[in-house]
Structure formats: structure tokens, C-alpha cells
Amino acid sequence: MNQATISPVLSSRLTNINPVSEKATPAEMTQSFGDFLQNALDGVSAQESNVSALTDQFMLGQVDVSQVMIASSQAELSLQLTSQIRNKVIEAYQEIMRMQV
């Protein structure tokens, strides 16, 4: 994927991702993954807060309805993605628990 085709928001998020070194211990890798998940959930929460703020501003006549709808759609998609990821994680966990050793 060409860097020019990535949106600026996604591009800035990609540059903040630190590659895991080959000498990382399992505990360090787990912590890194946990931090990644926490950052993703914080992003979804921030989008929902943004929609709430824009809705309040819309009621006061300070923003256009299109801005509210775009932010609302983005927050909805983020929440749907989060719930689908959660479903996949639960399915993977259940599959692991069904494995016989």
C-alpha cells in the first residue's frame, strides 16, 4: 500500500506504531498488545464524546447537521468494528478452550 493513498489520520496513527523488537519477551509483547487495544478503545470513546459535543453544538446552532451526521456515522462504524473484534476474540478463545491437549 502506497503511503500517498493512506489518509492523513491513518498515516499519523501508523507512524506512532512501534515495531516489536525480535528480543521482546512474551510479557513485553503482551503489554504492547494491551496498550494497542487500550489506545483503540480510547479512540472509540473519543469519537463518541466528539459526537456528543457536536450534537450539543448543533442544538445551539453552531455546527451544520452534515458535520454531526458524519461524526455520528464514524462513531457508529467504530463501535461496530469494536464489537466485531470482540466477537472474534471470544470465538478464538472458545476455540482454544475446545482444543484437546
C-alpha positions as CSV (number, residue, x, y, z in Angstrom):
1,M,0.0,0.0,0.0
2,N,1.4,3.3,-1.0
3,Q,1.8,5.9,1.7
4,A,0.2,8.5,-0.5
5,T,-3.1,6.6,-0.6
6,I,-3.4,6.4,3.2
7,S,-5.5,9.1,4.8
8,P,-3.6,11.6,6.9
9,V,-5.3,10.4,10.1
10,L,-4.4,6.8,9.4
11,S,-1.0,7.8,8.3
12,S,-0.3,9.6,11.6
13,R,-1.5,6.5,13.5
14,L,0.7,4.2,11.5
15,T,3.8,6.2,12.3
16,N,3.1,6.0,16.0
17,I,3.1,2.2,16.0
18,N,6.3,0.9,17.4
19,P,7.5,-2.3,15.9
20,V,8.1,-5.1,18.4
21,S,11.8,-6.0,18.6
22,E,12.8,-9.6,18.0
23,K,14.3,-9.8,21.5
24,A,11.0,-8.8,23.2
25,T,9.8,-11.2,25.9
26,P,6.3,-12.6,25.9
27,A,5.4,-10.4,28.8
28,E,6.6,-7.3,26.9
29,M,4.7,-8.4,23.7
30,T,1.5,-8.9,25.8
31,Q,1.9,-5.4,27.3
32,S,2.4,-3.9,23.9
33,F,-0.7,-5.6,22.6
34,G,-2.6,-4.5,25.7
35,D,-1.5,-0.9,25.1
36,F,-2.6,-1.2,21.4
37,L,-6.1,-2.4,22.5
38,Q,-6.4,0.3,25.1
39,N,-5.4,3.0,22.6
40,A,-8.0,1.7,20.2
41,L,-10.8,1.7,22.8
42,D,-9.8,5.2,23.9
43,G,-10.1,6.3,20.2
44,V,-13.7,4.9,20.0
45,S,-14.5,6.6,23.3
46,A,-13.1,9.9,22.0
47,Q,-15.2,9.6,18.8
48,E,-18.4,9.1,20.9
49,S,-17.5,12.1,23.1
50,N,-16.9,14.1,19.9
51,V,-20.4,13.2,18.6
52,S,-22.0,14.2,21.9
53,A,-20.2,17.6,21.8
54,L,-21.1,18.2,18.2
55,T,-24.8,17.3,18.9
56,D,-24.8,19.9,21.7
57,Q,-23.2,22.5,19.4
58,F,-25.8,21.6,16.7
59,M,-28.6,22.3,19.1
60,L,-27.1,25.7,19.8
61,G,-26.8,26.4,16.0
62,Q,-23.0,26.4,16.0
63,V,-22.4,23.5,13.6
64,D,-24.1,22.1,10.5
65,V,-26.1,18.9,10.5
66,S,-23.8,17.3,8.0
67,Q,-20.9,17.6,10.5
68,V,-23.0,15.9,13.1
69,M,-24.1,13.1,10.8
70,I,-20.5,12.4,9.6
71,A,-19.2,12.3,13.1
72,S,-22.1,10.1,14.2
73,S,-21.5,7.7,11.3
74,Q,-17.8,7.4,12.1
75,A,-18.5,6.7,15.7
76,E,-21.1,4.1,14.8
77,L,-18.7,2.3,12.4
78,S,-16.0,2.4,15.1
79,L,-18.4,0.9,17.6
80,Q,-19.5,-1.8,15.2
81,L,-15.9,-2.7,14.4
82,T,-15.1,-2.9,18.1
83,S,-18.0,-5.2,18.7
84,Q,-17.0,-7.4,15.8
85,I,-13.4,-7.6,17.0
86,R,-14.7,-8.6,20.5
87,N,-16.9,-11.3,18.9
88,K,-13.9,-12.7,17.0
89,V,-11.7,-12.7,20.2
90,I,-14.4,-14.6,22.1
91,E,-14.8,-17.1,19.2
92,A,-11.0,-17.6,19.2
93,Y,-10.9,-18.1,23.0
94,Q,-13.8,-20.6,22.8
95,E,-12.0,-22.5,20.0
96,I,-8.8,-22.6,22.1
97,M,-10.7,-23.9,25.1
98,R,-12.3,-26.7,22.9
99,M,-8.8,-27.9,21.9
100,Q,-7.7,-31.1,23.4
101,V,-4.1,-31.4,24.6
